[in-house]
Amino acid sequence: MKIKQAVFSQGNSAFFFDDQRAIKNGARHDGFVYTGEPVTEKFSRIRQAGQSISVILILEDGQIAIGDCAAVQYSGAGGRDPLFLAEEYIPFLNKHIKPLLEGCELGSFRDLAQKFANLQIEGKNLHSALRYGLTQALLDAKAKAEKLMPCEVICKEYELPVVAERVPIFGQTGDNRYENVDKMVIKGVEVLPHGLINNIDEKLGRNGEKLREYIEWLVARIEKLRATPEYKPALHIDVYGNIGPIFDYNIDKIVDYLASLEKHAGGLPLYIEGPVDMEEKNLQIENLAGITQKLRNMGSQVKIVADEWCNTYEDVRDFCDANACDMVQIKTPDLGGIQNIVESILYCKKTGMEAYQGGTCNETDVSARICVHLAVAARADRMLAKPGMGFDEGYTIVNNELERILAVLRLRNGVS
């Protein structure tokens, strides 16, 4: 089967691009936007509309395969590629990528994905968002050509067992950190709430007191609203590096604070994502590893999740090899080609690291659904409900795709 035609369309992503550095520097909310000037390259304002590009492949038999190019909310920060603007990249795709796609034989997905991962135009790699969308479309095309689901193609090419079991879903509240928790508990989400603790004064507290109070509220709310006593979700909270500065990056003080949070978690597993951001990869690994090891040595059950500066497959390997955390967030758009997502999960499992297949609120329904197939095939330990910040929409997209996949796999295995 060959690709007959390729066409590209501009679209919206499900959230916005935010200038993380400006927000960390103290930018204040003004309604939904932020006040002040952006500081990260290419941003025209601190919060601006997210964009996407659909890669649409017309196959020889008339079937249509789709993948969406999208980038994370905090583009241009933490070692990531710069802001992704559709109007800049659609002409690029038409000029440089369209000729490579049209007439292309749909052989091994892994080979095709690697071809675009290694592709350089004018001496530069493709933007991670482009690699992300192109490889989604190629996987969708290969699945359609073989009359399989994308997860089955991944299992076949990576020689993985086909497992018809749920992958736990992680819901994110956005700034609506209370009402959305109620929704999550009512729907029985396995991991919650993310919390978006991206501002010290508003959400963390100069002594960490606001986060402590929030965890206590979470536990009480879960106990009040859960349908059965057996519902015990994991707590996973992203603090965007903000614990570091409130303790002047003193590792012992940071560890003592993190360990102290355990008693407020009501016996629920507690994961803290990104306690520090050292603004450089090697320092980030060194400091996260120190925090993680000290927590283990003192017998704390609080687990550390790596995010910033852990962007590529190579980064994932480096964080795993250094035992720099308990769980790695595999931030799907940052890895570029989706084959890197699969390989990152498999490397985590090989080294005993928990694998959180994350991503961003700033993706699309297309990329979110493909990501579910990757998580099921590679058996991630949890995956993000995405896109968007409203919770319900992203959870519906991810959960329903998951249940469809499982229903088909069980049918094919003769399991009712």
matplotlib code that plots the C-alpha trace (Angstrom):
import matplotlib.pyplot as plt

x = [0.0, 1.3, 0.4, -1.2, -1.6, -0.7, -2.4, -2.1, -4.7, -4.3, -6.3, -6.6, -5.2, -7.3, -5.6, -3.1, 0.6, 1.9, 5.2, 6.3, 9.3, 7.1, 4.6, 7.4, 8.7, 5.4, 3.0, -0.5, -3.9, -6.2, -9.3, -8.1, -5.0, -1.8, -0.6, 2.9, 5.3, 6.5, 10.1, 10.4, 11.3, 8.5, 5.8, 3.7, 1.9, 2.2, -0.8, -1.7, -4.0, -2.6, -2.3, -2.1, -1.5, -3.3, -1.3, -3.8, -2.7, -4.8, -4.0, -4.1, -7.4, -9.0, -8.7, -7.7, -5.1, -4.6, -2.1, -1.9, 1.2, 1.0, 3.3, 3.2, 1.6, 5.0, 6.8, 10.3, 10.9, 12.8, 15.0, 12.0, 11.7, 10.5, 6.9, 5.0, 3.1, 1.0, 1.3, 5.1, 5.2, 2.4, 4.5, 7.5, 5.5, 4.2, 7.7, 9.9, 7.7, 4.8, 7.2, 8.6, 5.2, 3.5, 4.3, 5.8, 5.4, 3.8, 6.4, 7.5, 6.1, 9.3, 11.5, 9.2, 9.2, 12.9, 13.3, 11.5, 13.1, 16.5, 15.5, 17.2, 16.2, 18.8, 20.9, 18.2, 16.0, 12.3, 10.5, 9.3, 5.6, 6.1, 7.7, 4.9, 2.1, 3.9, 4.5, 0.9, -0.3, 2.1, 1.0, -2.7, -1.9, -0.1, -2.9, -5.5, -3.4, -3.2, -6.7, -5.4, -5.7, -2.6, -1.9, -1.8, 0.7, 2.9, 2.7, 3.5, 6.5, 8.0, 7.1, 5.1, 2.2, -1.3, -2.7, -6.4, -6.2, -6.8, -4.0, -4.7, -5.8, -4.5, -6.9, -5.7, -7.8, -6.3, -6.8, -10.2, -8.5, -11.5, -14.6, -12.8, -11.6, -15.3, -15.8, -12.8, -13.9, -17.5, -16.1, -13.6, -10.5, -7.5, -5.0, -5.6, -5.5, -2.3, -3.3, -1.3, 0.8, 2.6, 2.6, 4.2, 2.1, -1.3, -1.0, 2.0, 2.6, 6.0, 6.4, 4.5, 1.4, -1.1, -0.1, -0.3, -3.8, -4.8, -3.6, -5.7, -8.7, -8.2, -8.2, -11.3, -13.1, -12.3, -13.6, -16.8, -17.6, -16.3, -18.8, -17.1, -14.4, -12.3, -11.8, -8.3, -6.8, -3.1, -2.4, -0.1, 0.6, 2.8, 4.5, 6.5, 9.8, 8.4, 9.4, 13.1, 13.0, 10.9, 13.7, 16.5, 17.3, 18.5, 18.1, 17.7, 14.9, 13.2, 13.3, 12.0, 9.1, 8.3, 8.4, 6.2, 3.4, 3.0, 1.1, -1.5, -2.1, -4.4, -2.5, -3.0, 0.1, 1.6, 3.6, 5.2, 6.2, 9.0, 9.9, 12.8, 13.8, 17.5, 17.3, 19.9, 19.7, 22.7, 21.9, 18.3, 19.3, 21.8, 19.3, 16.3, 18.5, 19.6, 16.0, 14.8, 17.6, 17.2, 13.5, 14.2, 16.8, 14.5, 11.7, 9.4, 6.8, 6.5, 7.5, 9.3, 8.3, 10.7, 9.3, 11.4, 14.6, 13.4, 12.2, 13.7, 14.2, 17.8, 16.8, 14.5, 17.4, 19.7, 17.1, 16.4, 20.1, 20.8, 17.8, 16.9, 13.3, 10.6, 8.6, 9.4, 6.8, 7.1, 5.8, 4.5, 4.9, 8.4, 9.7, 8.9, 8.3, 5.8, 8.1, 10.2, 7.2, 7.0, 10.7, 10.8, 8.1, 9.9, 13.2, 11.5, 10.2, 13.6, 15.2, 12.4, 11.3, 7.6, 6.4, 3.9, 2.8, 1.9, 1.6, -0.1, -3.5, -2.5, -2.9, -5.9, -8.4, -6.5, -3.1, -4.8, -6.5, -3.3, -1.5, -4.0, -2.9, 0.7, 0.0, -2.0, 0.7, 3.7, 1.9, 2.5, 1.9, -0.5, -1.5, -2.8, -6.5, -6.1, -6.5, -7.9, -8.1, -11.8, -11.2, -14.5, -13.7, -10.1, -11.2, -14.0, -11.7, -9.0, -11.3, -13.7, -10.8, -9.3, -12.5, -13.1, -9.5, -10.1, -13.5, -12.0, -8.9, -11.2, -13.4, -10.4, -9.2, -12.6, -13.2, -16.6]
y = [0.0, 3.5, 7.0, 8.6, 12.2, 14.3, 17.4, 19.7, 21.7, 24.3, 23.7, 24.7, 22.8, 22.2, 24.8, 27.7, 28.3, 29.9, 31.6, 29.6, 31.8, 34.9, 33.1, 32.0, 35.6, 36.6, 37.4, 37.8, 36.6, 39.1, 37.1, 34.2, 36.0, 37.1, 40.7, 41.7, 41.1, 37.7, 36.8, 33.6, 33.7, 34.0, 34.6, 37.7, 37.6, 35.5, 33.4, 32.9, 30.5, 27.0, 25.8, 22.4, 21.1, 18.0, 15.6, 14.0, 11.0, 9.6, 6.0, 4.1, 2.4, 5.7, 5.3, 8.4, 8.5, 11.4, 12.6, 16.0, 18.1, 19.8, 21.2, 21.5, 24.4, 25.5, 25.6, 27.0, 26.2, 23.5, 22.7, 22.2, 23.3, 26.8, 28.0, 26.0, 28.3, 26.7, 29.5, 29.1, 25.4, 24.6, 26.1, 24.2, 20.9, 21.6, 22.4, 19.8, 16.9, 16.5, 15.2, 12.6, 11.3, 11.0, 7.7, 6.4, 2.6, 1.8, -0.7, -1.1, 1.7, 1.7, 2.2, 5.0, 6.7, 6.6, 8.0, 11.2, 11.3, 11.5, 13.8, 17.1, 20.1, 22.7, 21.1, 21.1, 18.4, 18.8, 20.5, 18.0, 18.9, 18.0, 14.7, 14.0, 14.5, 12.9, 9.6, 9.6, 9.7, 7.0, 4.7, 5.3, 4.6, 1.4, 0.2, 1.0, -0.8, -3.9, -3.7, -3.6, -1.1, 1.1, -0.7, -4.0, -2.6, -1.5, -4.9, -6.7, -4.6, -4.4, -8.1, -7.1, -9.2, -7.9, -7.2, -6.3, -4.5, -0.9, 1.6, 3.9, 7.4, 10.5, 13.5, 17.1, 19.8, 22.9, 26.0, 24.7, 22.7, 22.0, 21.5, 19.3, 17.0, 16.4, 15.3, 13.0, 11.3, 10.8, 9.3, 7.1, 8.4, 6.3, 9.1, 12.8, 15.9, 17.3, 20.6, 23.0, 24.4, 26.9, 29.9, 30.1, 32.8, 31.7, 28.0, 26.7, 29.1, 30.6, 27.8, 25.2, 25.6, 26.0, 22.7, 21.0, 22.3, 21.2, 17.7, 17.5, 18.8, 16.2, 13.3, 14.6, 15.2, 11.7, 10.1, 12.2, 11.6, 8.2, 5.5, 2.8, 2.6, 0.6, 3.7, 4.9, 6.9, 7.9, 11.6, 13.1, 16.8, 18.9, 21.8, 23.1, 23.4, 25.8, 23.9, 24.6, 28.4, 28.5, 26.6, 28.3, 25.0, 23.4, 19.7, 18.7, 21.2, 20.2, 16.6, 17.2, 19.2, 16.5, 13.8, 15.8, 15.7, 12.0, 12.1, 14.4, 12.0, 9.7, 6.6, 7.3, 7.0, 10.5, 11.6, 15.0, 16.1, 18.5, 19.6, 21.7, 23.1, 23.7, 25.2, 22.7, 19.0, 17.7, 19.7, 18.6, 15.0, 15.5, 17.3, 15.1, 12.0, 13.5, 14.2, 10.8, 8.9, 10.9, 10.2, 6.5, 6.5, 8.1, 5.5, 8.1, 6.7, 10.1, 9.5, 11.9, 12.4, 13.9, 16.4, 19.5, 18.7, 15.1, 15.8, 13.3, 9.5, 10.1, 12.3, 9.5, 7.1, 9.4, 10.1, 6.3, 5.4, 7.9, 6.7, 10.4, 9.8, 7.2, 7.9, 9.6, 11.7, 10.8, 14.1, 12.9, 15.9, 16.7, 13.3, 14.1, 10.8, 8.6, 5.6, 7.4, 7.2, 3.4, 3.0, 5.3, 3.3, 0.1, 1.6, 2.6, -0.9, -2.4, -0.2, -0.6, 3.0, 3.8, 5.2, 8.0, 8.6, 12.3, 15.0, 18.3, 19.9, 21.7, 18.6, 17.5, 14.7, 12.9, 12.9, 11.9, 8.8, 7.6, 8.0, 5.6, 3.0, 3.5, 3.3, 0.0, -1.6, -0.6, -0.9, 2.5, 2.7, 5.7, 8.0, 11.5, 12.4, 14.9, 17.3, 20.5, 21.7, 21.1, 17.4, 16.0, 16.3, 14.9, 12.1, 11.2, 11.1, 9.0, 6.7, 5.9, 5.1, 2.9, 1.0, 0.6, -0.8, -3.3, -4.4, -5.2, -7.0, -9.1, -9.9, -11.0, -13.1, -14.7, -13.1, -11.7]
z = [0.0, -0.9, 0.1, -2.9, -1.6, 1.4, 2.5, 5.6, 7.4, 10.2, 13.4, 17.0, 19.9, 22.9, 25.2, 24.9, 24.7, 27.9, 28.5, 31.5, 32.3, 32.5, 34.8, 37.1, 37.1, 38.7, 35.9, 37.3, 36.1, 34.5, 33.9, 31.7, 30.4, 32.1, 32.5, 31.5, 28.6, 27.4, 27.8, 25.8, 22.1, 19.5, 22.1, 21.3, 24.6, 27.8, 26.9, 23.3, 21.3, 20.8, 17.2, 15.5, 12.0, 10.7, 8.5, 6.1, 4.1, 1.2, 0.6, -2.7, -1.7, -0.7, 3.0, 5.0, 7.7, 10.1, 12.6, 14.4, 14.9, 18.3, 21.0, 24.7, 26.6, 27.9, 24.6, 24.5, 28.2, 29.9, 26.9, 24.5, 20.9, 20.2, 19.9, 17.2, 14.8, 12.1, 9.6, 9.7, 9.2, 6.7, 3.8, 5.1, 5.0, 1.5, 0.2, 2.0, 3.4, 0.9, -1.9, 0.6, 1.6, -1.8, -3.4, -0.2, 0.3, 3.8, 4.9, 8.5, 10.7, 12.7, 9.6, 8.4, 11.8, 12.0, 8.5, 9.6, 13.0, 11.3, 8.5, 8.3, 6.2, 5.6, 8.4, 11.0, 12.5, 12.1, 14.9, 17.5, 16.8, 13.1, 13.9, 16.4, 13.8, 10.9, 12.8, 14.1, 10.5, 9.4, 12.2, 11.4, 7.7, 8.5, 10.7, 8.0, 5.3, 7.5, 8.9, 12.4, 15.3, 15.9, 19.1, 17.3, 14.8, 17.7, 19.4, 16.2, 15.2, 18.7, 19.5, 22.5, 24.1, 23.4, 26.8, 27.1, 30.4, 31.4, 31.8, 34.8, 33.7, 35.3, 35.4, 35.4, 37.0, 35.4, 37.6, 38.7, 41.4, 43.5, 41.3, 38.9, 41.7, 42.5, 38.9, 39.0, 42.2, 40.9, 37.7, 39.6, 38.0, 39.0, 39.5, 40.3, 40.4, 38.8, 40.5, 38.3, 41.2, 39.0, 41.3, 44.7, 46.3, 44.9, 45.1, 47.0, 49.8, 50.8, 53.4, 51.3, 53.6, 50.8, 49.1, 52.5, 53.0, 49.5, 50.1, 53.3, 51.3, 48.6, 51.1, 52.8, 49.5, 48.2, 51.4, 51.2, 47.5, 46.6, 45.7, 47.7, 50.4, 47.9, 45.7, 46.6, 43.8, 43.7, 44.3, 41.7, 42.0, 39.6, 41.4, 38.4, 40.3, 42.8, 45.9, 45.1, 45.5, 48.7, 50.4, 48.6, 46.8, 50.1, 49.3, 53.0, 53.6, 50.4, 51.3, 54.9, 53.4, 50.9, 53.5, 55.8, 53.1, 53.4, 56.7, 55.1, 52.2, 54.2, 53.1, 49.4, 47.2, 46.8, 43.7, 43.5, 39.9, 39.4, 42.9, 41.5, 38.1, 38.0, 34.5, 33.2, 32.5, 34.4, 37.5, 37.3, 37.2, 40.1, 42.3, 41.6, 42.2, 45.6, 46.6, 45.6, 47.3, 50.6, 50.6, 50.2, 52.9, 55.4, 54.5, 53.0, 50.5, 48.7, 45.0, 42.7, 39.1, 36.5, 34.0, 33.1, 31.1, 30.5, 27.0, 24.5, 24.5, 25.3, 28.3, 29.5, 29.4, 31.3, 34.0, 34.3, 34.4, 37.1, 39.2, 39.3, 40.3, 40.9, 37.8, 34.5, 32.6, 28.9, 27.6, 24.3, 21.9, 23.2, 22.1, 18.5, 16.7, 18.5, 18.2, 20.9, 23.2, 22.9, 23.3, 26.3, 28.1, 27.3, 28.7, 31.9, 32.4, 31.6, 34.3, 36.9, 36.5, 36.5, 33.2, 33.1, 29.5, 29.8, 27.2, 27.4, 27.6, 24.4, 22.1, 20.0, 20.1, 17.3, 19.1, 22.4, 20.8, 19.1, 22.5, 24.1, 21.6, 22.5, 26.2, 25.8, 23.6, 25.7, 29.0, 30.6, 34.3, 33.8, 31.0, 30.9, 30.2, 27.5, 25.7, 27.3, 30.9, 31.5, 32.5, 31.3, 27.6, 27.8, 30.1, 27.7, 24.7, 26.4, 28.5, 25.7, 23.2, 25.9, 26.3, 22.6, 22.2, 25.1, 23.7, 20.3, 21.8, 24.0, 21.1, 19.0, 21.9, 22.3, 25.7, 26.4]

ax = plt.figure().add_subplot(projection="3d")
ax.plot(x, y, z, "-o")
ax.set_aspect("equal")
plt.show()
